[in-house]
Every structure is written in structure tokens, then in C-alpha cells.
């Protein structure tokens, strides 16, 4: 997996400050037995991640297929709306601040 060694090293060095997870559609299944996609994995942590994203020291890293960005939108649009924000604008702001990192192909 991309950056697995680095992520494991960061987790070992900073256990209270670094967290990562994977959504590997070819290898994992969600609770309904379907392929695990980014939006499915992120939905497991939506409330927690939203709270973290409000902090200026939180960074989001997303790596994988280009379509994954729409999965993030699918996951976080409802909670952004619930909080009076537009997800696309919020993500754009995080990108501008250098806190939202996307590597897609």
C-alpha cells in the first residue's frame, strides 16, 4: 500500500497525534458485505473527523483513484450542511490552508 511504511512509522512515533486507515475495495468489505470504498470507510468516522477538521492543525491526506474525491463529498456534505457550510467550499479552504492533501490518478 502506498505510504504504508511511512504511516506505520508516524503512528509508532506519534500515537496520540497520528491516525490512519485504509479503504481497499478489492480486499475489504463493509458491514453490508459490499466493496469498501473511501466514503464507506470515512462514514465510520464522520463525526470525529468533522470535529478534527475544525482544528487548524488537522491535515487530511487522500491517495488513490481520481473518483475518490466525490466519495469524500458524499461523506462530508451532509455534516457540513448540518453545520451551515458547503463541503466543496470548506474543502477548498482547507486546500488553500495546506491542510487537505489529495494524490489521485
Order of alpha helices (4+ residues) and beta strands (2+ residues): alpha-alpha-alpha-beta-alpha-alpha-beta
